[in-house]
Each structure stands twice: as C-alpha cells, then as structure tokens.
Amino acid sequence: MQSRGRAEACERFRELVEIAERLRGEGGCPWDREQTHQTLKRCLLEEAYEVIDAIDNGDADRLRDELGDLLMLTVLHAQIATEEGTFTIADVLRSINEKLVRRHPHVFGDGVAKNAKEVLIRWESIKNEDTGYATLAEKIDDIPRVLPALVRAAKVQKAAATVGFDWASPEEAMHKVAEETRETSEVLAKGDNGRLAEEIGDLLFAIVNVARLSGIDAEDTLRRATDKFARRFAELERRATNGGRSLSSLSLTEMDNIWDAVKVDESR
C-alpha cells in the first residue's frame, strides 16, 4: 500500500512538472509566461503565510490545497531556472535529498542523537561546515533581512548564543526588558522622537530574548495576541451595537468596562 502511494506521488509530481512546463511554454498561459523569480517573490511569501494560517486554524482540507499552491510555486521557479539554464527541478530535489541525508547522520549513518535537542545541535554543526563561514559575524550577516523582524531577531540571538553571548535564563533577560522599558519611558517623557524608535526597537529585541529563552516563538505569540485583540474588539463592538450605541459615542471608560466584561466571559 505504501509503495503504491509513493508511485502515485511520483506520477503526480511528474504531472505537476509537465503542467508548469506547458504553462510557461509556447501557447501557454500569458500570466505564467511573464513571471520571473522576482515577480513571484510576493506570491511565494503569501502562499507560505496561507499555509501557516491553515495550520493555525486546524483546517486539513485547506492545508492540503495551500501546500499544493506552495509546491506549484517551487516547481514554477525551477521551470524558470531550467529555461535560464541555471538549474532544474531535478537539481533542486538532488540538493535537498543530499542535504537531508548529510544532516541526519543519526538516521542515515553511524551518528547518535538521543533526543531532539542533540539533533538540533548536530544539525547546526553540520550546517556550519556546509556554509563555511569564516566568522560568526558572517553567519549573522547572512540571516535574511526579509524575515519577519521578530523571527530574524531570534535567529540573530541564537547565533550569538552559540559562543556563550547570551543570558543564562529568561529571568535574567527580564532585567534587560525592565531596563529598556525604563529607558523608553524616559525618552518618551522627554518627547525625543529621534531616540524613541531606537529605544522601542531595543525593548522589542529584549522581549524576544525572554521568549526565546523560554522556548516560545515570539512571532507566533504576537500573532496570537493580535488575533485575540481583534476577536475581543469585535465582541466589544457587537455589544455596543446591541445596546444601541456606536463605538465613537462611547467614552474610553465605557469601552474599557465592556472590554473587561468580554475578558471575564472569555475566561469562563
């Protein structure tokens, strides 16, 4: 049964490659034929976020479809590269297969990894060998700047931590948050907008440290907090409307009272 599944997967993948080739070929789709690696960047990012959204919503059917969209973009990029003569989809597959085997010596070789933590340590070690960075600064500089800011901050911190430049615990990192909060408050009180952005940046960076050391994904945490705010605000507006009031007619105190009631009801 499993072998039949693999055979069908191979056939379906071959079909997808042929579809991409036809879309880009003579008599194909005008839109697809106009695309380049550059023009597809936004599509690639949007599809990746849609995959994440499907995961967060626990929607298996949508996840299946969104993964398909993401896979299609991968194949389309490879087709463009094939036309340019730089690489093919076979090269992409060969590269990732070799990388996975090389970075899992505990599975495909004689390496040993007792737990997930040891796997990650070994992975990073082999990755450093693969990339051949001369300095840690080079490694940090190579972390993509297009990543979401909180994600990149955590990656930079994690890289620095490999040589011991890190807080010993999230509790110690909280002292830095307190320090940055105080400095932000002082600059805010002075009305120094020139420095305010810098201090807020330092504060956010310090908070990411606390999250990382606590094993929490700061990006995902902020996303969930934003979703929670949006949900509660929608309920606040609904309750005001049901009471015959518009939000703009309510005082801040009245809105705060409804907000607190929404929070209490959610916790029940």
N, C-alpha and C positions, 0 to 999 in steps of 0.2 A: 504493500500500500504506500509506504513511504517513498520507494523508488519510483512508483508511478507519479507521485506528487512532484518529485524532482524533475522527472521527464517532462511533465506538463509545464512546470515553471520555466524550464529551458526553452520549450517551444513558445511559450507566451512572451518570454524576453526577446527571443529572436523575432517574433512578430512585431514587438514594440520597436525594435531597431529598424525593421523594414518600414514601419509606418513613419518614423522620423525621417528616414531617408527619402521616402516618397513625398512627404510634406515639404521638404527642402528642395526637391528635385524639379526638373522641368515639368511644367503643368501642375505643380503642387499648390500649396496654399500661399497666397501673396503675403499674408502676415508672417507666417513661419519663415519664408524665404528672405524677409527683410531683417530678421533678428540676428544679433551678434552677441558675443559674450557680454558686452557692456549693456546692451538694451535688455538682456534677460536678468540682469542682477536684481532689479526690483521684484520681478516675478519670483525669483528663487527665494528671496527673503520673505515675501508674502506667503508663499506656499509653506515654507518652514514654520512660520507662525501659525498658519491654519492647522498644520499637523499638531502643534502644541495645544492649540485650542480644543481640538477634537479629543486629545488625550485628557486634558483637564475636565472636559465635560463627560468623559466616560462613554463617548459615542463611538462604538466599534465600527458601525457601518460608515460613518463619516471618516473615521481614521483610515479605513481601507481605501476610500476614494482619495483622500488627501495624500496618502503615501503614494498612490498612483500618479497624482499630479506632480509630486516632487521627483519621483523616478523618471517621469517623462522629461522633465527639465534637465535631469542629469544626462539622459540619452541625447537630448537635443544639443546640449553643449558639446557632447562627444561627437555628434554628427557635424557640427560646425568646425570642430577641430580637425576632423577627418578631411573635410573639404579644403581646409587650410594646409593640410599636410603636416600638422604638428603632432597629433596622436589620434588613436582610435578608441572605440569603446572597449575593444579587447585589451588595449594598453591600460585603460582605467581599471578593468577587472583584474588584470595581472598584477598591477601595482598594489591594490588593496588586499588581494589574496596573499601576496608575498609579505606585506606588512603585518597582516594578522597572524600569520604563521610565525614570523620572526619575533613578534612582540608577545607571543604566548608560548614560551619555551616550556612552561609547566604543563602544557597540553600536547604540543607537537614535538617536544624534545625531552631532555632529561632534567629540566629545571623543576624546582619545587616551590609551591606557593600554598601556604596553609590557610590563608584567608584573603578576602578581597583587598585588605589594606596592603598585604605583601604583593598582590598582583599589581596594584597601582604604583607601588614603589619601583617594582621591576619594569613596568611599562615606561615610567618616566626616565629610568636609567637607560633603557634601550633607545627611547626616543631621542635622548640627548646624544647618544652615539650616532644615531642616524642623521641628525641635523648638523652635527659637527660645529656647534657654537664654540667660539674661542673664549668667550666670556659670558657671564650670567647677564650682563648688560645687553649683549647681543640677543640673548634669548628673550629678555623682557621687551626689547625694542621690536621684536618680531611678532609679538602678540597683536593680532589685528585691531586696528583702531576703529574699525567699523562695527565691532562687537557692541552690544548694549553696554552702557557705561558701568553698570554695577557688575556685569559679568567680567569685563576687562579688569576692573579694579581687583576682583577676587583672584583672577589669574596672575596679575602682577604681584599681589601679596603672596600668593602661593609660591611663585618662583623665588621671591626673596627669602621665603621661609626655608628653602632647601639648604641655605647656608647658615641657618640659625638666626637670621634677622627677622624676628617675629616676637609677638607677645607670648608669654608662657601659657596664658589661659584667657578665655573670654572675659573673665572678671577683671584681669589686668587691662585688657583692651578697653573696658568700660571707663577706666580712669582717663584714657585719651579722649573718649567721647565727651566726658564731663568737661575736660579741658577745652576741647574745641567748641562745645556748647557755650562755655563762659566767654571765650574769645569772640564768638559770633554775636553774642548778646552785647558785648562791649562795643563792637564795631557798629552794630545796628543802632545802639543808643547815640553814637556819635554822628550817625547819618552819613557814614563814609561808604557810599555805594561802590566806590572804586575797589575797596577791600572786601566788601560784603560777599561778592560772588566767590572770591578765593576762600574765605572762611567757611562758607556753606559747603564748598567743594571738599575742604578738609574734614568737615563734620560728616559728610556722606561717606567719605573714604574710611573714616574711623568706624562708622557704623557697620560698614561692610566687613571690617576686621572682626568685629564681635560676632556677626552672623557666620562668617567662615570658620572661625574657631569653635563655634557651637555646632558645626555641621549643618548649617542652614543655608539654603540658596537665597541670597539677598534679592536677586531679580525675581524669582518666583514668589518670594514673600511679599515684595512690594506690589506685584501684580495682583496677588490675592487680597491685599489690603485695599487696593484701588477698587477691585470688584466689590468688596464688602461695603466700601463707602458709597459706591454707585447704587448698590441694592438698597441700602438704608435711606439714601437720599430719595430714591424713587418712592419708597414707602412713606417717607415724610411728606412728599408732595401729594401722594394719594390721600393721606389722612387729612391734610389741609383742604384739599379739593372736596372731599366728602363732607367736610364741615362747612362748606360754603365759602371758603377763603382761598385767595391766591397766595402764593409764597411771598410775592412782593408786598402784600398787605400785612404780613406778619412781622412782628418785631423780632430781633435776634433772640431775645429771651423766650418768646413763644416758640420759635423754631427749635431752640435748644431743649425746651420741655418736651416737644413731640419727639425729637431725636432721642432723648433719654428713654422715653416710653418705648420707642421702637427697639432700642438696645435691650431693654428689660424683657420685652416679648420674645426677642430672638433667643435669649438665654434660657428660656423656659423649656 
